[in-house]
Amino acid sequence: MAETVDELTVSYTDGGIETVKELDKVVLTKGAWATLIYKYQDWNRAKEEYGADKYTIRRYQKRNGEYQQKSKFNISSAGQAEAIIAALEGWIEKK
């Protein structure tokens, strides 16, 4: 497991194939609890290509010097991502 926030990743290799390819990540919070948002793609074995971009928010807790994933929220589509963005922008503008 990762000892620093920078080491955290969603990349995953199985049988020599990177089945989850991390494209980007943004650290939202650091510390004993860390929150990151990732952009990634899944490998489609049948088509032998990566699928559409996906997004996930992960929450980690640092215990005994290592980060352990505690929760995640997968954003299922670009449309859902846009709806989340619109909701947040609406709430922030109302301040």
BELWO-V15056 format. One record per residue. N is the residue number from 1. SS is DSSP state (H for helix, E for strand, - for the rest). PHI is phi in whole degrees, 0 to 359 (* if undefined). BURIAL is b if it has 9 or more other ideal C-beta (glycine too) atoms within 8 Angstrom, else e. Layout:
<<N & SS & PHI & BURIAL> <N & SS & PHI & BURIAL>>
This chain:
<<1 & - & * & e> <2 & - & 276 & b> <3 & - & 265 & e> <4 & - & 233 & e> <5 & H & 299 & b> <6 & H & 297 & e> <7 & H & 278 & e> <8 & - & 294 & b> <9 & - & 204 & e> <10 & - & 255 & b> <11 & - & 302 & b> <12 & E & 213 & e> <13 & E & 243 & e> <14 & E & 225 & e> <15 & - & 62 & e> <16 & - & 81 & e> <17 & E & 247 & e> <18 & E & 285 & e> <19 & E & 280 & e> <20 & E & 233 & b> <21 & E & 253 & b> <22 & E & 284 & b> <23 & E & 262 & e> <24 & E & 194 & e> <25 & E & 209 & b> <26 & E & 230 & e> <27 & E & 275 & b> <28 & E & 272 & e> <29 & E & 216 & e> <30 & - & 235 & e> <31 & - & 125 & e> <32 & - & 299 & e> <33 & E & 243 & b> <34 & E & 240 & b> <35 & E & 234 & b> <36 & E & 229 & b> <37 & E & 242 & b> <38 & E & 241 & b> <39 & E & 249 & b> <40 & E & 209 & b> <41 & E & 225 & b> <42 & E & 264 & b> <43 & E & 280 & b> <44 & E & 263 & b> <45 & - & 297 & e> <46 & - & 295 & e> <47 & - & 269 & e> <48 & - & 54 & e> <49 & E & 203 & e> <50 & E & 278 & e> <51 & - & 276 & e> <52 & - & 295 & e> <53 & - & 298 & e> <54 & E & 231 & b> <55 & E & 222 & b> <56 & E & 213 & b> <57 & E & 251 & b> <58 & E & 237 & b> <59 & E & 241 & b> <60 & E & 236 & b> <61 & E & 241 & b> <62 & E & 269 & b> <63 & E & 223 & e> <64 & - & 52 & e> <65 & - & 81 & e> <66 & E & 228 & b> <67 & E & 277 & b> <68 & E & 237 & b> <69 & E & 292 & e> <70 & E & 248 & e> <71 & E & 202 & e> <72 & E & 208 & e> <73 & E & 225 & e> <74 & E & 267 & e> <75 & E & 269 & b> <76 & - & 283 & e> <77 & - & 199 & e> <78 & H & 298 & e> <79 & H & 298 & e> <80 & H & 294 & b> <81 & H & 299 & b> <82 & H & 296 & e> <83 & H & 294 & e> <84 & H & 296 & b> <85 & H & 300 & e> <86 & H & 298 & e> <87 & H & 297 & e> <88 & H & 295 & e> <89 & H & 298 & e> <90 & H & 298 & e> <91 & H & 291 & e> <92 & H & 292 & e> <93 & H & 295 & e> <94 & - & 283 & e> <95 & - & 298 & e>>
